């Protein structure tokens, strides 16, 4: 809060003392009162949520999504209170847990997923592309908007040979799917998640398992899509059935395909750019919501790669 508003705050006993400009102190006072109200009702607010919540309460969002696809309707008006801000986001369990967007691009991404049947999120690691898509999928399942969730990833080696891993096919590909399990268990009670997986209501599988299927009444997420080939991407895009929604995510700066193979994610931007009903959302290093160091690391690599390409 000090960082976001440019103030100093201190605590003595049960009192909070605020030091700064009148405008900033008034904002901080309002925020603390609303924060206390939300906390007393059982809503958990993490330190990472605070900065974006403060910003969201004072900013008016732009009227359009930033990229290709059809023209989109204006976004929702900025929330007038912290309670409204949190309740307008994504509930993912019965424990009053909410997933809150922490950047403008994340907010646009969530709004796009609500409105479009096909959303393609492109950007660096740590920007919440998969995590937010997972939250929206679980929310859709809880609200009975879909009857199942399907999570897919291409099993492409990132510098390691899949064939040398021990075990059967499931054991070989399971490490590639682990990040999807991690995100799922972070949002849903582990026991409940396993029950839904056993019943087939939530399916986590390699992309190759999608071939030949038509997926109706489903929320489908394709993660790490930069590692799909052109043929795989076409196969995946044509699986979409009635009353289904898909989110495709990837980072085009981290492609692990063999040399000479075109990434399906890179290609899809050119092929689908004029199709109405498809929305592209682009993230940048400013949207990284992991540890602060991750944002600095992403920037450092971008700077290094740019200087290297300039020399060449």
TIFI-78768 format. One line per 10 residues: number of its first residue (from 0); for each residue x, y negated, z of N, C-alpha, C. Coordinates in steps of 0.001 Angstrom, whole numbers, plus 524288, in hexadecimal, padded with zeros to 5 digits. Atoms other than C-alpha are relative to their C-alpha. Example, Ala and Ser with C-alpha at 12.3 -4.5 7.8 and 13.67 -1.06 7.14 Angstrom:
2
0	8037A,804A6,80000,8300C,81194,81E78,80384,7FB50,80000 | 7FCCC,804A6,7FFC4,83566,80424,81BE4,7FCFE,7FBBE,802DA
***
This chain:
312
0	8033F,804B0,80000,80000,80000,80000,80363,7FB1E,80000 | 7FC50,80461,7FFEB,80B4F,7F6E7,80324,8024D,7FF16,7FA8F | 7FDA9,8004A,8053E,81175,7FA03,7F5F7,7FC2F,7FDBB,7FC0D | 803E0,80187,803ED,804ED,7F827,7EE2C,7FE3F,7FA59,8009E | 80227,80535,7FF0E,800A3,7EB74,7F49A,80416,7FBE6,80170 | 7FBE3,803B6,7FEB2,80DB7,7E55B,7F80D,7FF57,7FDA2,80565 | 800C4,801E6,7FAAB,80AD6,7E457,80699,8036E,80328,803C0 | 7FD7D,7FCFC,7FBDD,810BB,7E8FC,81368,7FBBC,801AE,803D1 | 803E4,7FE0A,7FC4C,808F3,7F178,81CBE,802C6,80298,80493 | 7FDC6,7FD74,7FB65,80BC8,7F600,82A8F,7FB93,801D9,80385
10	803FB,7FDC9,7FC89,80489,7FDED,834BD,801BF,7FF68,805A7 | 7FF0D,80053,7FA5A,803CD,7FAFF,8433E,7FB35,80230,802BC | 80474,7FD73,7FD7C,7FB3C,8043E,84AE9,7FBF9,80170,7FBEE | 80432,7FEC9,803B2,7EE3B,804EF,843C8,7FF16,7FB91,7FC1C | 800AD,8047C,80378,7F03B,7F82B,83C56,803E7,80010,7FB7D | 7FC9E,8008F,80491,7F5B5,7F5E0,82EBB,800B3,7FA28,7FEF8 | 7FEC6,8057C,80112,7FC84,7E8CF,82C5C,801DA,7FF78,7FA5F | 7FEC4,800E1,80580,7FD4B,7E3B6,81E66,8027B,7FAA7,7FF48 | 7FD33,804E6,80103,806C3,7D942,81992,800AE,7FF54,7FA21 | 7FF7D,8010C,80592,80644,7D308,80C10,7FC5D,7FBA9,7FE60
20	8038A,80412,801E3,7FE51,7C9E4,80373,7FA6A,8014A,801A1 | 80569,7FF44,7FE33,7F019,7C7E4,80746,7FD10,803D2,7FC78 | 802B3,7FCA1,803BF,7EB36,7CE87,7FAE6,80188,805BC,800B8 | 7FE12,7FAA2,7FF67,7F3CB,7DA9C,7FCAD,7FE58,80258,80536 | 80188,7FE17,7FACE,7F0DB,7DBB3,80B37,7FA30,80162,8001A | 805A3,7FEE1,80042,7E225,7DAFD,80871,7FEF9,8052C,7FD39 | 80084,7FB0B,802DC,7E384,7E606,7FE91,8018D,80495,80373 | 7FE11,7FBD2,7FC9E,7EB5A,7EE14,80834,7FC24,8011F,80469 | 803C9,7FF50,7FBB9,7E177,7EBBF,81315,7FB40,80310,7FE1E | 80485,7FD43,80243,7D639,7EFFF,80A5C,80151,805B6,7FEF8
30	7FE67,7FAAC,80156,7DDCE,7FBE0,805DF,80063,8036A,804E7 | 7FF5D,7FCF6,7FB2B,7E145,80045,813C6,7FAA9,80175,80256 | 80537,7FEEC,7FDE5,7D30F,7FF1D,8182B,7FD46,8044C,7FCDA | 80285,7FC13,80356,7CE3A,80703,80C89,802D8,8053A,8006C | 7FCD8,7FB44,7FF5C,7D958,810C0,80DFB,7FE62,802D3,80501 | 80198,7FDC5,7FAF5,7D589,812D2,81C43,7FA99,80282,7FF95 | 80552,7FE01,800B8,7C73A,8149E,81874,80018,80534,7FD18 | 7FF9E,7FB30,80315,7CAC9,81EEB,80E2D,80271,80459,80336 | 7FD38,7FC17,7FCE5,7D42E,825E2,8174B,7FC8A,8023A,80456 | 8036E,7FE4D,7FBB9,7CA21,82667,82255,7FBB5,803A0,7FE05
40	803FE,7FC8B,80242,7C0B3,82D4F,818F6,8025A,80513,7FDF6 | 7FD96,7FB05,80160,7CA92,83805,81669,802AD,80038,7FABA | 7FD5C,8000D,80515,7D01C,833C8,80947,805D8,7FF27,800C8 | 7FA56,80060,7FF6F,7DEB4,835EC,8083B,8023E,7FC99,7FBAA | 7FD8E,80386,803CC,7E65C,82B0A,80193,805E1,80060,800B1 | 7FA54,7FF64,7FFA0,7F4A2,82D98,7FE97,802B4,7FABF,7FEFF | 7FD26,804E7,80102,7FF13,822CE,7FE5B,80051,7FEAB,7FA2B | 7FF9C,800F3,805A3,80023,8249E,7EF9D,7FAFA,7FDA5,7FDCA | 80501,80214,801DD,7F1AD,8215C,7EE11,7FF6C,7FA2D,80114 | 800F2,8053E,7FE08,7F2E9,81469,7F527,80117,7FBCA,7FBE9
50	7FE80,8041F,803AA,7FA09,80C77,7EACD,7FC15,7FF6F,7FB87 | 803AB,80069,8045F,7F0E2,80FF1,7DFAC,7FA95,7FE5B,801D1 | 80513,801A1,7FDE2,7E4DD,80E5E,7E84C,7FFD7,7FA15,800AE | 7FFB1,805A9,7FF61,7E944,80096,7EBA3,7FF98,7FD3C,7FAC1 | 7FFFC,80259,80534,7EBB0,7FD88,7DD64,7FA9F,80075,7FD73 | 8050E,7FF09,80276,7DECD,80385,7D8FB,7FBBD,7FC71,8022A | 803F4,80349,7FD93,7D710,7FB45,7E285,80031,7FA5F,7FE17 | 7FF99,8057D,801B5,7DC06,7EE8A,7DCB3,80061,7FF66,7FA18 | 7FF5E,8005F,805AC,7DE25,7F1E2,7CE4F,7FAE6,80137,7FD31 | 80448,7FE9E,8037C,7D402,7F1E9,7C3AB,8024D,80301,7FB7C
60	7FDA4,7FCE8,8041D,7D70B,7FCE7,7BA20,7FEA7,7FDE9,7FA97 | 800F6,80195,80566,7D80E,7FAA1,7AB82,7FB46,802F3,7FDEE | 804E6,7FDC9,801E9,7CC41,7FDFB,7A32C,80099,804A3,7FC5E | 7FF64,7FBD0,803D5,7D23E,80805,79A30,80415,803E9,801A1 | 7FBCB,7FC3F,7FF83,7D9F4,81470,79A61,8043B,7FE7E,7FC23 | 7FBA0,80242,802CB,7E76B,81275,79494,80156,80251,7FABF | 7FDB9,7FD84,8048C,7E84E,81B59,7890A,7FBFF,801D8,7FC14 | 80308,7FE2A,80463,7E2C3,82357,77DE0,7FAA4,801EC,80193 | 8052F,7FDF8,7FF0C,7D571,8295B,77C78,7FC10,7FB99,7FFA5 | 8041F,803D4,800A7,7C87D,82261,77CE1,80078,7FB9D,80407
70	80009,80463,7FC59,7C64E,81542,78361,7FCF5,8019F,804D2 | 8026B,7FE1E,7FB30,7C2DA,8178B,7917F,7FCF2,7FBAE,802A6 | 802EF,803FA,7FD20,7B8DE,810B8,799FE,8034A,7FDAC,80457 | 7FCF4,80272,7FBCA,7BDA7,80769,7A48D,80073,803A5,804AC | 7FF4E,7FCEC,7FB42,7C33E,80DAF,7B0BD,7FC81,7FDD5,8044B | 80326,801A0,7FB9C,7BC0D,80D0E,7BD91,80269,7FB1B,8027C | 7FE0D,804B5,7FD68,7BD00,8003D,7C4F9,8037D,80179,8048D | 7FC6E,7FEFE,7FBA2,7C7A7,7FF36,7CF1B,7FCE5,800A2,80507 | 802E6,7FF1F,7FB31,7C31A,80462,7DC51,8006B,7FB56,803A3 | 80012,8048C,7FC8E,7BF37,7FA4E,7E665,801DE,80154,8057B
80	7FE1E,7FE77,7FADD,7C3AF,80223,7F238,8033B,804F0,7FF8C | 7FCC0,7FB4D,7FFFA,7CD2A,80CCF,7F5E5,7FC9D,804E3,7FFD1 | 80392,7FB88,80000,7C1CB,81610,7F887,7FE11,80118,7FA77 | 801E5,7FF63,8055C,7BC66,8139B,7EAE8,80452,80220,7FC7E | 7FB8B,7FE38,80316,7C9F6,815A3,7E52E,800D4,805E4,80097 | 7FF09,7FA78,7FF14,7CBAA,822F2,7EB8A,7FB60,8035B,7FE58 | 8048C,7FCDE,80157,7BDC3,827A9,7E97A,7FF11,8002D,7FA1E | 800AC,7FFFA,805AE,7BEA5,82450,7DAF5,803D8,803B6,7FD63 | 7FC0E,7FC98,80241,7C9AD,82E12,7D936,7FE92,805C7,80073 | 80116,7FA7C,80106,7CAFB,83CD5,7D8EA,7FFF4,8034C,804F5
90	80025,7FC56,7FB9D,7C632,8453A,7E43A,80124,8057B,7FE0B | 7FE77,7FADA,801F6,7CC4E,852BD,7E2F6,7FF27,8046E,803E6 | 8010D,7FBC8,7FC52,7C864,85A30,7EF2D,7FBF8,7FE37,803E9 | 803E9,8014F,7FC15,7BEF3,85A9E,7FA76,80265,7FD37,804AC | 7FD5B,80246,7FB7E,7C920,854A5,80389,800B6,7FA17,7FF7D | 7FFAE,805A1,800E8,7C6D8,8469C,7FF14,8054D,7FE7B,7FDBE | 7FB0C,80147,80285,7D35D,84751,7F72E,7FEDD,7FD88,7FAB3 | 800D1,802CF,804E4,7D3FB,83DB5,7EBE9,80530,7FF64,7FD2F | 7FB69,80120,80330,7DD9F,83C88,7E0C8,7FF4B,7FA79,7FDE5 | 80087,80588,80140,7E01D,82E21,7DE8F,803FF,7FE72,7FBE3
100	7FC31,801CF,803E0,7E64F,8280B,7D265,803A2,7FBF0,80258 | 7FC2B,80387,7FDA6,7F2BF,820AA,7D599,80286,7FC51,7FC0B | 7FE27,803C9,803E1,7F4E8,818E3,7C91F,7FB80,7FEE0,7FC52 | 8041F,8015D,803B3,7ECBE,81234,7BEB8,7FF55,80447,7FBE8 | 80050,7FBDE,803F9,7F022,81CDB,7B4D8,7FD27,804CA,80230 | 802B8,7FB96,7FD94,7EB89,8274F,7BE6A,7FA23,7FEFC,8004F | 80590,80169,7FFC6,7DE9A,82013,7C031,7FD91,80083,7FA98 | 801F3,7FF87,80557,7DCF5,81F34,7B165,7FF71,805BF,7FE73 | 7FFF5,7FA61,80120,7E02E,82DAB,7B06E,7FB28,802AA,80250 | 80497,7FDC1,7FD6B,7D5A0,8316F,7BA47,7FAFC,7FE4D,7FD42
110	804A5,801F9,802AF,7CB92,828B5,7B3A0,7FF5B,80293,7FAA7 | 80034,7FD83,80523,7CF22,82EA3,7A673,7FE14,805A4,8006C | 801A2,7FA8E,7FF44,7CD74,83C99,7AB96,7FA26,80048,80126 | 8059C,80022,7FEE2,7BFFC,838D7,7B0AE,7FCCD,7FF52,7FAFF | 80312,80185,80489,7BBD2,8339B,7A375,800F4,8033F,7FB18 | 7FE8F,7FD42,804D0,7C2C4,83C07,7994E,8006A,805E5,800E1 | 7FF6D,7FA4C,7FFB5,7C29F,84A99,79661,80598,801BA,7FEE5 | 7FA85,7FEB2,80105,7D0D3,84A39,791DF,8036E,7FB47,80142 | 7FC6D,8042D,7FE68,7DB33,8420A,7989E,8058B,80220,7FFBB | 7FA8B,7FE70,8007E,7E9B7,842AC,79592,80356,7FC1E,8030A
120	7FCBE,80351,7FCA8,7F2C9,83D62,7A023,805C0,80104,7FEF4 | 7FA7D,7FF76,8016D,800DC,83ADC,79C1D,80348,7FC5F,80368 | 7FCA8,8034E,7FCCA,80BA3,83604,7A512,803E1,8032B,8031C | 7FBCA,7FD54,7FD31,81745,83929,7ADC4,7FE17,8031B,804B3 | 80135,7FCD4,7FB65,817B8,8428B,7B936,7FE80,7FC88,80497 | 80162,802C1,7FB3A,81143,83E40,7C5CF,7FBE4,7FBD1,7FF76 | 803F2,80410,800C8,806A9,835AC,7BFE9,7FA7C,801E4,8014F | 80514,7FE07,7FE3B,7FB8F,83E66,7C4B4,7FC83,80210,7FBB6 | 8032F,7FE42,80470,7F707,84327,7B760,7FD11,80513,80131 | 80257,7FAE5,7FEE8,7F4A9,85143,7BB65,7FCE7,7FFDC,80515
130	8026E,80020,7FAD3,7F13E,84E71,7C98C,7FA8E,7FD93,7FFC4 | 80509,802A5,8005E,7E64D,844EA,7C641,7FC2C,8031A,7FCA3 | 8035B,7FCB7,80342,7E118,84DBD,7BB7A,7FDDB,80491,8032F | 801A4,7FBBC,7FC94,7E0AD,858DB,7C563,7FBC0,7FE20,803C3 | 803DF,8022E,7FC61,7D943,85025,7CEF5,7FAC0,7FF42,7FD4A | 804D4,800CC,802F6,7CF4A,84CA1,7C494,7FD61,80539,7FEBB | 8021A,7FAD0,8012C,7CDBB,85B0E,7C105,7FD4B,8024D,804C8 | 80244,7FDE2,7FB2C,7CB4F,85F1F,7CF27,7FB02,7FD0F,80166 | 8049A,8032A,7FEEC,7C1C9,853E1,7D0F6,7FB7B,8018F,7FC6B | 8040F,7FE61,803BB,7BA61,85802,7C4A4,7FDBA,8054F,8017B
140	801C9,7FACE,7FE54,7B9AB,86605,7C9B3,7FC8E,7FF91,804E0 | 80305,800AD,7FB2C,7B4E5,861C0,7D737,7FAA6,7FD98,7FEED | 804E8,80293,8016C,7AA62,8594F,7D0D1,7FCD6,8030F,7FBFC | 802BB,7FC7B,803A5,7A65B,864B6,7C7FB,7FF70,7FDAC,7FA7E | 7FFF7,80214,80554,7A989,85CE3,7BBB2,80246,803FE,7FC35 | 7FDDA,7FBA2,8030C,7B14D,868BA,7B6DD,7FFAE,804E1,8036A | 80064,7FB1E,7FCFF,7B10B,87712,7BAC9,80553,8027C,800FA | 7FAC7,7FDDE,7FEFE,7BFBE,879A3,7BA3A,80437,7FC18,7FE7B | 7FB65,8032F,80133,7CD37,87378,7B9A0,80416,80396,7FD99 | 7FBD5,7FCF8,8027B,7D7C5,87863,7B077,804DA,7FC8F,7FFAC
150	7FB13,802E4,7FFDF,7E5D6,873F9,7B271,803FE,80309,7FCCF | 7FC68,7FD41,80388,7EFAA,87735,7A7D4,8051D,7FD0A,7FF71 | 7FAC8,8022F,800FA,7FE26,8750E,7A565,802C2,8036D,7FBFF | 7FCB8,7FCBD,80363,80734,87966,79A70,80492,80225,80329 | 7FB9C,7FD9B,7FD21,81149,882F7,79FF0,804EB,7FF78,7FCB4 | 7FB3E,8011E,80309,81D3D,87CAA,799DF,80496,7FF7D,803AE | 7FB65,80026,7FC9B,82AD4,87E7F,79F8F,80290,7FAA7,7FFED | 7FD39,80502,7FF91,830FB,871FA,7A497,805B4,80125,80146 | 7FA82,7FEC8,7FF30,83EF8,87667,7A2CF,800E1,8054A,80289 | 7FF79,7FACE,7FDB9,83C28,883E1,7A881,7FD42,803F0,7FC7D
160	80237,7FBFB,80356,838E6,890B5,7A1C7,7FBCA,8030A,802E8 | 80472,7FD63,7FD91,82B7C,8961C,7A515,800CB,805E8,8004F | 7FF56,7FA54,80038,82F47,8A3F4,7A129,80366,8022E,8044E | 7FC7B,7FE1E,7FBEB,8399D,8A4C9,7ABBB,7FD7D,7FFF3,8056D | 802A2,80011,7FAF6,82FCC,8A23C,7B6A0,7FDEC,80572,80140 | 801DE,7FAC6,7FE93,82BE2,8AE6E,7BE47,7FA14,80066,7FFC6 | 80598,7FF13,7FF7C,81E66,8B497,7BE3F,7FD14,80081,7FAEA | 80363,7FF78,80491,812E4,8B65F,7B50C,7FEC5,7FA9B,7FDC4 | 8012F,804E9,802AE,80CFC,8ABDE,7AC3F,7FDF1,7FBDA,803D2 | 80239,803B5,7FC40,80523,8A5A3,7B75F,8044B,7FDB3,80373
170	7FBD3,801CD,7FC85,81118,8A4DB,7C02D,803E1,7FC7F,7FD1D | 7FC6A,80342,80314,8192E,89F0F,7B51D,7FDD7,7FA81,7FF24 | 8023E,80524,80148,80FAB,89410,7B1D4,7FE2E,7FD0B,804DE | 80218,80280,7FB54,80B04,89157,7BFBE,80330,7FB41,801D1 | 7FD01,804AD,7FE72,81677,88812,7C300,7FEB7,7FB2D,7FCB5 | 80150,80466,80369,8127C,87FA5,7B75F,7FAC5,7FD8D,80187 | 80531,801D4,7FE8C,804A7,87E76,7BCD6,7FFCD,7FDF0,8059A | 7FFDF,8015F,7FA7A,808E4,87BB6,7CAD8,7FE68,7FA54,80118 | 8019A,80568,7FEE5,80768,86CBF,7C9ED,7FA1B,7FF40,7FFEC | 805AC,8006A,80025,7F91A,86EA9,7C67B,7FD95,8021C,80507
180	801C9,7FDEB,7FAF4,7F70B,8772D,7D27C,80105,7FC10,8045E | 7FE91,803C0,7FBF3,7FE17,86D06,7DAD3,7FC12,7FB81,8004A | 803BF,80455,8002C,7F4FF,8621D,7D659,7FAA7,801CB,801EA | 80510,7FDE6,7FE63,7E907,86ABB,7D853,7FFA9,800A5,805EA | 80006,7FEFB,7FA5F,7ECBC,86EB7,7E634,80070,7FAF6,8032E | 7FF9C,804FF,7FD54,7EF94,86089,7E9A7,7FAA1,7FD73,8009B | 80525,80281,8000A,7E166,85CFB,7E6CD,7FBA9,8036A,80245 | 80417,7FC5F,7FE65,7D9EE,8690B,7EAF3,80226,803CF,80405 | 7FE58,7FC2D,7FC28,7DA72,87253,7F677,80210,804D8,7FD2F | 7FD65,7FBAA,802AF,7E38F,87D86,7F2BB,7FC68,804BA,7FF60
190	80371,7FB61,80028,7D9C4,8883C,7F623,7FBB4,7FF58,7FBF3 | 8042A,8010F,803C6,7CEF6,881D6,7EE2B,80221,80025,7FA73 | 7FD99,80011,80535,7D829,87FB1,7E2A9,800EC,80594,7FE15 | 7FF06,7FA92,80186,7DC30,88E17,7E29F,7FAE9,802DD,7FEBC | 80513,7FD90,80113,7CDDE,89240,7E32F,7FE0A,7FE83,7FA8D | 801BA,801DB,80523,7CABA,889E0,7D74C,80357,8024A,7FB99 | 7FC88,7FD98,803E0,7D6A5,88F45,7D013,7FE80,805BA,7FF31 | 8017C,7FA7D,80061,7D293,89D4F,7D330,7FAE7,800B6,7FD01 | 80508,7FFB2,802BB,7C4CD,89AA5,7CE1D,8005D,7FE32,7FA53 | 7FF5E,801F6,80550,7CA53,89499,7C1A0,7FDB2,7FA9E,7FF2D
200	8022C,8054C,8006E,7C41C,8876D,7C498,80464,7FC17,7FF0A | 7FB41,802F6,8014A,7D1D6,88198,7C4B0,803D5,803CC,7FD8C | 7FC4D,7FCA5,802D2,7DB28,8877B,7BAC1,804FB,7FCF6,7FEE4 | 7FAEE,80268,80113,7E99F,8844A,7BA01,80302,803C2,7FC8C | 7FDD1,7FC44,803C1,7F004,88A28,7ADFF,803AD,7FD60,7FC25 | 7FCB8,8021F,8042C,7FA8E,88878,7A3A1,7FC9F,7FE80,7FB52 | 802EF,801EB,80482,7F5FE,8813A,79779,7FEB2,80460,7FC29 | 800D6,7FBBC,803BC,7F75D,88DA6,78F39,7FAF5,80300,80125 | 804BA,7FD22,7FE87,7EBDD,89382,796CE,7FB07,7FD4D,7FE19 | 8048F,802E2,801EB,7E2D3,8892B,790DE,7FE60,801AA,7FA85
210	80109,7FEA1,8057A,7E393,88EC7,7831D,7FB16,8035D,7FF7A | 804AA,7FCEC,8012E,7D6BB,893D9,77D94,7FB58,7FEF1,80379 | 80449,80103,7FC61,7CE58,88E3D,7887E,7FD1B,7FAFB,7FE9A | 802F4,804D7,80046,7C36C,88426,78832,7FE5F,7FEB1,8058D | 80093,80151,7FA76,7C2B2,87CFC,79523,7FB79,7FC34,800CE | 804A8,80319,7FEEC,7B4FE,8784B,798A2,7FF96,7FEB7,805CD | 8013D,80178,7FA9B,7B0A4,8713E,7A4FE,804E1,80023,8037A | 7FAF4,7FF95,7FD50,7BEE0,86FB6,7A91F,802C7,7FABE,8002E | 7FC57,8046B,7FFB6,7C8A0,8657C,7AD7D,80561,80267,7FF25 | 7FB1B,7FD77,8017A,7D563,8691C,7A6CB,80470,7FC05,80023
220	7FB63,8036B,7FFBE,7E2B4,8632A,7A9B2,80493,802D1,7FD68 | 7FB2B,7FE09,8025D,7EE82,8655C,7A103,80477,7FC9E,801FD | 7FBA2,802C7,7FD96,7FABE,86194,7A887,80503,80107,7FCE9 | 7FAFA,7FF71,802BD,80899,85FAB,7A323,7FF2F,800B7,7FA15 | 8017F,7FF4D,80581,802A7,85E1A,79596,8044E,7FE7F,7FC32 | 7FB9D,80144,8037E,80F68,85892,79031,802C8,804F0,7FE28 | 7FD74,7FB16,8016C,813F5,866CA,78FB4,7FC84,8039D,7FCCB | 80329,7FCFF,803B6,8091A,86B39,786A5,8020D,7FF0A,7FA7F | 7FEC1,800B5,80589,80BFB,86D82,7784B,7FB2B,7FDBF,7FD49 | 80478,80207,80305,80347,867AD,76DB4,7FB9F,803FB,7FFC9
230	803E7,7FBDC,8007D,7FC74,874C3,76C13,7FD23,800EC,80528 | 80268,7FF34,7FADB,7FA26,87669,77AB1,7FC3E,7FB99,80159 | 8035B,80471,7FED1,7F48C,868C0,77C00,7FAE7,80054,7FCE3 | 804B8,7FF6F,80332,7EB17,86AF2,770B7,7FC85,8044F,80239 | 802F6,7FBAA,7FDB7,7E710,877FE,776B2,7FD28,7FE33,804E7 | 8024E,801BE,7FB0E,7E4B3,87197,783E2,7FB78,7FC3A,7FF15 | 803F6,80407,800ED,7DD08,865EF,77EAE,7FAEB,8024B,7FDE2 | 804AA,7FDA8,80252,7D3A3,86EF0,7777B,7FD5E,803F9,803A0 | 80286,7FC88,7FC2C,7D04C,876BD,783E4,7FB60,7FD5A,802A9 | 803DA,80300,7FD07,7C778,86BF1,78926,7FA76,80176,7FE6B
240	80565,7FE70,80108,7B962,87091,78A6C,7FC1B,7FBFC,801F1 | 8042E,80382,7FE53,7AC4D,86AAC,78E5A,80088,7FEC0,805D2 | 7FFDC,801E7,7FA9D,7AB80,862AB,79AF0,8055D,800E5,80285 | 7FAAD,7FF62,7FDF5,7BA3F,86358,79C75,80300,7FAEA,7FF7C | 7FCB2,804A4,7FFDC,7C48B,85936,79F42,8059E,801E2,8004D | 7FA83,7FE7E,7FFA5,7D333,859F1,79D36,8037B,7FB44,800EC | 7FBF3,803F4,7FF35,7DECB,85222,7A20D,80531,80280,7FE8D | 7FAEC,7FE14,801DA,7EBF6,853DF,79B6C,8042F,7FC56,8021A | 7FBFD,80354,7FDAB,7F81A,84F03,7A278,80576,801AC,7FE4C | 7FAA2,7FEA7,8015F,80686,84E55,79F4C,80394,7FB47,7FFFD
250	7FBE4,803FE,8000B,8133B,846C7,79EF7,80358,800E7,7FB22 | 7FD4F,7FF28,804FD,818AB,8452C,7913F,805E2,7FF04,80054 | 7FA55,80099,7FF59,82622,841F5,796D3,8027C,804EF,80244 | 7FDED,7FB2A,7FDC1,82781,84FAF,79CA2,7FE08,804C0,7FCF9 | 801B8,7FBB8,8035E,82563,8590D,79150,80407,80467,80029 | 7FC85,7FB80,7FF7D,82B0D,866B6,7933F,7FF8D,803D5,7FB74 | 80091,7FC97,8048C,8278D,86C47,785E5,80544,800C7,7FD48 | 7FB23,7FF26,802EA,83248,87250,77D69,800D3,7FBB8,7FBE5 | 7FEE6,803F4,80404,83910,868F7,773D1,7FD01,80138,7FAFB | 802DB,7FF3A,804E7,8311F,866EA,7677D,7FA2E,800B8,800B5
260	80594,7FF4A,7FEEF,823F7,86950,76E19,7FD8B,7FAC7,80181 | 802AE,804E5,7FECF,81A92,85DC0,76E2F,7FC5D,800BB,804A1 | 8037F,7FFC1,7FB82,8138B,85B06,77AEC,7FA6E,7FED4,7FE59 | 80582,800D1,80138,804E3,85C63,779B5,7FDDE,7FB0C,80269 | 801CD,804C0,7FD63,80320,85111,78338,801A8,7FB27,7FCF8 | 7FE20,80461,8032C,80B65,847E9,77AE1,7FCA2,7FF81,7FB14 | 802E5,7FFDD,804EC,80402,84BF8,76EA9,7FA49,7FE78,800B2 | 805A0,800D8,7FF42,7F65E,84B1F,77493,7FE99,7FA38,8002D | 800F9,8059E,7FFE5,7F7AA,83C77,776A2,7FF18,7FDC5,7FA90 | 800A6,801CC,8056A,7F8D4,83A99,767F4,7FB10,80248,7FD84
270	80457,7FD44,80282,7EE50,84482,76449,7FAAE,7FE2F,8020D | 8051B,80123,7FD9E,7E385,8409E,76DDB,7FF10,7FA3F,8011C | 80056,80580,7FE69,7E5E4,831F8,76EF5,7FAFF,7FD48,7FE37 | 804B4,8029D,80200,7D9C2,82E77,766E2,7FAFE,802ED,80148 | 804AC,7FCF0,7FEB1,7D069,8387F,76C9D,7FD44,7FDA6,804BA | 8030A,8021B,7FBB1,7C5B4,832B0,77503,7FEEE,8045F,803E9 | 800F5,7FC19,7FBFD,7C3CB,83999,781EB,804F3,80235,80259 | 7FAF3,7FE6F,7FDCD,7D251,83BD7,78438,8028D,7FB15,80236 | 7FD9A,80495,7FD83,7D901,8329A,78DC3,80594,80139,801A7 | 7FA82,7FF87,7FE81,7E7B6,830FD,78F68,80138,7FC1E,80461
280	7FE34,80361,7FBBE,7ED39,82BA2,79C27,805E5,800AB,8007E | 7FA4F,7FFD0,7FFA0,7FBAA,82826,79CE9,801CA,7FDE8,80553 | 7FDC8,80184,7FB01,80315,82789,7A9D1,805A2,7FE3C,7FF34 | 7FA88,801B6,80037,81026,820EC,7AC7F,8028E,800FA,8054B | 7FD41,7FF33,7FB02,81A69,8213E,7B73F,7FD73,7FCEA,80472 | 802AD,80315,7FBFF,81231,816F7,7BE67,7FBB0,80320,802B2 | 80445,7FCD6,7FDE2,807E3,8216F,7C09C,801DD,804AB,8032A | 7FDE4,7FB95,7FCFE,810FA,82B2A,7C750,7FE58,7FF6D,805B8 | 80216,80056,7FAAD,80AB7,82E5A,7D46F,80285,80400,803A5 | 7FD20,7FC8C,7FC7C,81468,8380D,7D9FD,80397,7FCA5,8036B
290	7FC3A,802C5,7FCB5,81F9C,83458,7E303,80232,7FB57,7FCF4 | 7FE00,804B7,8029B,824DD,8269F,7E011,804B8,80123,7FC91 | 7FB51,7FEB2,80308,83182,82CBA,7DB46,7FEAC,80213,7FA98 | 80177,7FDC2,80514,82A37,833D7,7D05D,7FF3F,7FBB3,7FBF9 | 800CF,8046A,8038E,8261B,826E1,7CA57,8053A,7FDC2,7FE35 | 7FAD6,80210,8015D,8342E,8220B,7CACB,802F3,803C9,7FC6E | 7FD66,7FC08,8033B,8391B,82EE4,7C4FB,7FDDE,7FFDC,7FA6B | 80269,8004F,80537,82F5C,82E09,7B9AA,80217,7FB46,7FD0A | 7FDF4,804C9,8027A,833C4,82008,7B6E0,805B1,800B1,7FE58 | 7FA72,7FF4A,80119,8422D,823CD,7B799,800D7,80371,7FB3E
300	7FF81,7FC84,80485,84077,82EF8,7ADEB,7FE53,7FD49,7FAF9 | 801CD,802E2,804A9,838BD,82650,7A487,8043E,7FC39,7FE29 | 7FBD7,803B5,8014A,8439C,81C20,7A517,804AC,802D0,7FD9E | 7FB8B,7FCEE,801EA,84E36,82678,7A320,7FF00,80208,7FA7C | 8013B,7FDC8,8051F,84741,82CE8,797A4,7FFB2,7FBC3,7FBD5 | 8004D,80454,803BD,844BC,81FA9,7913A,8057C,7FE3A,7FE71 | 7FA9B,801B3,8012C,85321,81BC1,7925E,802C8,8040E,7FCB0 | 7FD8A,7FBD7,8030A,85754,828EE,78CEB,7FE1C,7FFF2,7FA5C | 8020F,8002A,80554,84E2B,827D8,78131,801CC,7FB29,7FD15 | 7FE07,804CD,80276,852B7,819D2,77EB4,8058C,800C2,7FE06
310	7FA8D,7FEFC,80197,860E7,81E88,77E10,8003C,80376,7FB23 | 8001B,7FC87,80485,85D38,8291A,7745A,7FE18,7FD3E,7FB2E
***
